[in-house]
Amino acid sequence: MTKDYRFAVNVTPKPGILDPQGRAVEGSLGHLGLEGVSGVRVGRRVELTVSAPDVAAATATVERLAAELLSNPLIEAYAIERLDREGATTASPSAGPP
């Protein structure tokens, strides 16, 4: 018997990797009258539901998807969040070299 588990995968450029979109956002902050914001990094978020016999199997599926399909391990890092019914999250950042 399987159960549905909700996850989010957040993918961002690794530290030291050029992020032109983040730079553009950061450069626009002054035009909006916003100060004190720096280090802007822009990424993407993928939300998905996995049907699996248990949370460990579901997490393993999401880990594989994040590592092999949703991110480029050379230039991007990812964090996996489990989204539960109450809206709380737990995060699991990608491993590997920075």
Secondary structure, DSSP 8 states (H G I E B T S, - for coil): --EEEEEEEEEEE-TTS--HHHHHHHHHTGGGT--S-------EEEEEEEEESSHHHHHHHHHHHIIIII--TTTEEEEEEEE-TTS-EEEEE--S--
